[in-house]
Amino acid sequence: MWNSIQCAVQGRSHVKDGIPCQDKTFYSNVNDVQVIALADGAGSAQLSHFGAETVTKFICSELSDQFDFYFAEEDGVIVKQQIMSGVIKCLQEQAAELKCEMKDLASTLLFVAVKDEKFIIAHIGDGVIGYLKDDELKIASQPENGEFVNTTIFTTSKDALMTMKLIKGSLGQIRGFILMSDGTEVSLYNKKEKRLADVLKKIMKMSILISSTKIEEQLQQSFAMVVSQATTDDCSIAILMDDRDEFKGFMKLSHCEKCTLLKIESNSSKKRIKRYSDILLFLQKRQSLVNVAHYIHLKPKYAKRYVQKLYELNLIEKTNHSCYQTLVKMN
């Protein structure tokens, strides 16, 4: 089983000029194929947000139907040609419908498709594709820029087929994939060191413990308040995380497993672990610190230490009116 996480926020310049978010993401789980795609609409293309949405939806549908063929085909050129043929066809149809030129729908395109123990990656234009393997973040594909400074390749570019990157392989120890647009790169990718920010690994791991919906809510807030402030461009990210070792819930963990999650010594007393467990259970509904202290029979100043630890571990969140609520799956 795989979890998908997606987030796209409007760039500051687009907010100012009244331009819609041109970054689009899409995810599908059809025919036992997981596909996640991201497209960054060209800022110079008036209707690129339509083009970006169209190609992400197309590629998810196409890989869901044709994964086995694309993976088995040894000639990469044939695979690229067929993918690009489909991309161009759907953009032509949309251009006719919107009565615009193809170039008005230009965007980049990044996607990852997974079936059983196999994966296919493809990349046109800028943005970054990374993956988590053996607990380390690695780069699968770096940005592809155009002939001139500050230009890139788009799905509608004459060089799209020639510059398109295609990677196929076996998952092995790979646990997840990350796609990001160039707006997000500014904050979460070090171009000089070709390294992804460590916080991404934390997000990927938390997606196993916390619902994807809650992670996406947190990402939306973080991107709006932090990531988008480092650039004027739209910012987007799409994550596909393996959940084959499915998290059954905090209460079903062993004593040692709870200690590992809470980052405390495995010889910690059962009473201490019980307090953390009781707090998490109690906070399945929003509660104040005073209520928590009363529930676990401690003075507020002592209960605060437990609550603060859970908050720092992202196992609970602080809500309005200085209350707290559990984030982690309990059962």
C-alpha positions in Angstrom: 0.0 0.0 0.0 1.2 3.5 -0.8 0.2 6.9 0.7 0.0 10.0 -1.5 0.5 13.6 -0.3 0.0 16.6 -2.5 0.2 20.3 -2.0 0.2 23.3 -4.4 0.1 27.0 -3.4 -0.2 30.2 -5.4 3.0 32.2 -5.7 3.2 35.8 -4.3 3.5 37.3 -7.8 0.4 35.4 -9.0 -1.6 36.5 -6.0 -0.6 40.1 -6.7 -1.5 39.9 -10.4 -4.6 37.8 -10.0 -3.1 34.8 -11.8 -4.3 31.3 -10.7 -1.9 28.7 -9.4 -0.2 27.2 -12.4 1.3 24.2 -10.5 -0.9 21.1 -10.6 -0.6 17.6 -9.0 -2.6 14.5 -9.5 -2.6 10.9 -8.0 -4.3 7.7 -9.1 -4.5 4.2 -7.9 -6.0 2.1 -10.7 -5.2 -1.5 -11.9 -2.8 -1.9 -9.0 -0.7 0.9 -10.4 0.1 4.0 -8.2 0.9 7.1 -10.2 1.7 10.5 -8.9 2.3 13.5 -11.3 3.3 17.1 -11.0 3.3 19.8 -13.7 4.5 23.4 -13.4 2.6 25.6 -15.9 4.8 28.1 -17.8 4.5 31.6 -16.4 4.6 33.0 -20.0 1.7 30.8 -21.1 -1.7 32.4 -20.5 -3.6 29.1 -20.0 -0.8 26.9 -18.6 -2.8 26.0 -15.5 -5.2 24.2 -17.9 -2.3 22.4 -19.7 -0.7 21.4 -16.4 -3.9 19.9 -15.1 -4.6 18.1 -18.3 -1.1 16.4 -18.6 -1.1 15.3 -15.0 -4.5 13.6 -15.3 -3.5 12.1 -18.7 -0.2 10.6 -17.5 -1.9 9.0 -14.5 -4.5 7.4 -16.7 -1.9 6.4 -19.3 0.5 4.7 -16.9 -2.4 3.0 -15.1 -3.4 1.4 -18.4 0.0 0.9 -20.0 2.5 0.3 -17.1 3.3 -3.3 -18.1 4.0 -2.4 -21.7 6.1 0.6 -20.8 8.1 -1.3 -18.3 8.7 -4.3 -20.6 9.7 -2.3 -23.6 13.5 -2.2 -23.7 13.7 0.6 -26.2 13.4 3.8 -24.2 12.9 5.9 -27.3 9.7 4.0 -28.1 8.4 4.5 -24.6 9.2 8.3 -24.7 7.6 8.6 -28.2 4.4 7.0 -27.1 4.1 9.0 -23.9 4.8 12.3 -25.7 2.4 11.3 -28.5 -0.3 11.0 -25.9 0.6 14.2 -24.2 0.6 16.2 -27.4 -2.7 14.7 -28.5 -4.5 15.6 -25.3 -3.0 19.1 -25.4 -4.1 19.5 -29.0 -7.6 18.5 -28.1 -7.6 21.0 -25.2 -6.2 23.8 -27.4 -9.1 23.2 -29.9 -11.6 23.3 -27.0 -10.2 26.5 -25.5 -9.5 28.0 -29.0 -5.9 28.7 -28.1 -2.5 27.8 -29.3 -0.6 24.7 -28.0 2.1 27.0 -26.5 -0.5 28.6 -24.3 -0.8 25.3 -22.4 2.9 24.7 -21.8 4.1 23.1 -18.6 6.8 20.8 -17.2 5.9 17.2 -16.4 7.2 14.9 -13.6 5.8 11.6 -12.7 6.4 8.3 -10.8 4.5 5.1 -11.4 4.7 2.0 -9.2 3.4 -1.5 -9.6 4.4 -4.4 -7.4 8.2 -4.1 -7.0 8.7 -2.0 -10.2 8.8 1.7 -10.9 8.9 4.1 -13.9 10.1 7.7 -13.6 9.9 10.4 -16.3 10.8 14.1 -16.2 10.5 17.0 -18.6 11.8 20.4 -17.7 12.8 21.8 -14.3 11.8 20.6 -10.9 13.3 17.7 -8.9 12.5 14.1 -8.4 13.9 12.4 -5.3 13.5 9.2 -3.4 14.0 7.7 0.1 16.2 4.6 0.2 17.9 3.0 3.2 16.7 6.0 5.2 18.6 8.4 3.0 17.1 11.0 0.6 18.6 10.7 -2.9 18.2 12.5 -6.2 16.6 10.6 -9.1 16.4 13.5 -11.6 17.6 17.1 -11.6 16.2 20.1 -13.4 16.5 20.2 -17.2 17.0 23.8 -18.3 16.7 25.4 -21.7 19.3 26.9 -24.0 19.2 30.3 -22.2 19.4 31.4 -18.5 16.1 31.1 -16.6 14.5 29.0 -19.3 13.3 25.4 -19.2 11.9 22.7 -21.4 8.1 22.3 -21.6 5.8 19.6 -22.8 5.2 21.8 -25.9 8.9 22.5 -26.6 10.5 21.0 -29.7 13.2 19.5 -27.5 10.7 17.8 -25.1 11.2 14.3 -26.5 15.0 14.6 -26.8 15.5 15.9 -23.3 12.9 13.8 -21.6 14.4 11.6 -18.8 13.1 8.1 -18.4 14.1 5.8 -15.5 12.9 2.2 -14.9 13.9 -0.2 -12.2 13.1 -2.3 -9.1 12.1 -0.8 -5.8 14.4 -2.8 -3.6 14.9 -0.6 -0.5 13.2 2.4 -1.9 10.4 3.5 0.4 9.1 6.7 -1.2 9.3 9.3 -4.0 9.2 13.1 -4.0 8.3 15.4 -6.9 8.7 19.2 -6.6 8.4 22.3 -8.8 11.1 24.8 -9.1 9.3 27.2 -6.7 9.6 24.6 -4.0 13.2 23.9 -4.9 14.2 27.3 -3.5 13.4 26.1 0.0 13.8 22.3 -0.1 16.6 21.6 -2.6 20.2 22.6 -2.4 21.3 23.0 -6.0 25.0 23.4 -5.2 25.2 20.2 -3.1 22.4 18.5 -5.0 20.7 17.6 -1.8 17.1 17.5 -0.6 16.2 19.1 2.8 16.1 16.6 5.7 12.6 17.8 6.7 11.2 15.9 3.6 12.3 12.6 5.2 10.5 13.6 8.4 7.3 14.4 6.4 7.5 11.1 4.5 7.9 9.1 7.7 5.1 11.0 9.5 2.8 10.1 6.6 2.7 6.6 7.9 1.7 7.6 11.4 -0.7 10.4 10.5 -3.5 10.6 8.0 -2.6 12.0 4.6 -5.4 14.5 4.9 -3.8 16.0 8.1 -0.3 16.0 6.6 -1.7 17.9 3.5 -3.4 20.4 5.8 0.0 21.0 7.6 1.9 21.3 4.3 -0.6 23.8 2.9 -0.1 26.0 6.0 3.7 25.6 5.9 3.9 26.3 2.2 1.7 29.4 2.5 3.5 30.8 5.5 7.1 29.7 4.8 8.0 28.0 1.5 6.1 30.5 -0.8 7.7 33.4 1.0 11.1 32.4 -0.3 10.1 32.9 -3.9 7.5 34.7 -6.1 6.7 31.5 -8.0 4.0 28.9 -7.3 5.1 26.1 -5.1 4.1 22.4 -5.2 5.1 19.0 -4.0 3.8 15.5 -4.5 4.9 12.5 -2.4 4.3 8.8 -2.8 5.2 6.8 0.4 5.4 3.1 0.8 3.3 1.8 3.7 4.0 -1.9 3.3 4.8 -2.0 7.0 1.5 -0.5 7.8 1.2 1.4 11.1 -1.5 -0.4 13.1 -2.0 2.4 15.6 -0.1 3.6 18.7 -2.0 1.5 21.1 -1.0 -1.7 19.2 2.7 -1.0 19.5 4.9 -2.9 21.9 6.6 -1.2 24.8 9.9 -0.9 22.9 8.2 0.3 19.8 6.4 3.1 21.8 9.8 4.1 23.3 11.3 4.3 19.8 8.5 6.5 18.5 8.6 8.7 21.6 12.4 8.8 21.4 13.0 7.8 25.0 15.0 5.0 26.6 13.6 1.5 26.1 14.0 0.9 29.9 11.6 3.7 30.7 9.0 2.8 33.2 5.6 1.5 32.1 4.0 4.2 34.2 5.7 6.9 32.0 4.7 5.2 28.8 1.1 4.9 30.1 1.0 8.7 30.7 1.9 9.4 27.1 -0.6 6.8 25.9 -3.3 8.3 28.2 -2.6 11.8 26.9 -2.8 10.7 23.2 -6.0 8.9 23.9 -7.5 11.8 25.8 -6.5 14.2 23.1 -8.4 12.4 20.4 -10.8 15.3 21.2 -9.5 18.8 21.6 -8.5 19.6 25.2 -6.8 22.3 27.2 -3.5 21.7 29.1 -5.5 22.0 32.4 -7.9 19.3 31.3 -5.0 17.0 30.4 -3.3 17.6 33.7 -6.5 16.8 35.5 -7.0 13.6 33.5 -3.5 12.2 34.2 -3.5 13.4 37.8 -0.5 15.8 37.5 0.0 19.4 38.2 -0.2 21.5 34.9 3.5 22.4 35.1 4.4 18.7 35.1 1.8 17.6 32.5 3.1 20.4 30.3 6.4 18.5 29.9 4.6 15.4 28.5 2.4 17.5 26.2 5.4 19.6 24.9 7.3 16.4 24.1 4.4 15.0 22.1 4.1 18.4 20.3 7.8 18.5 19.4 7.4 15.0 18.0 4.5 16.1 15.8 2.2 13.5 17.5 -0.2 16.2 18.7 -1.1 19.7 17.3 -1.9 22.9 19.0 -5.3 24.2 18.0 -7.2 27.4 18.6 -7.7 28.7 22.1 -4.5 27.0 23.3 -5.9 23.5 23.1 -4.2 20.3 21.8 -5.4 17.4 19.7 -3.8 14.0 18.7 -2.5 13.6 15.2 -1.1 10.1 15.3 -3.3 7.1 14.4 -4.3 5.4 17.7 -6.0 2.1 16.7 
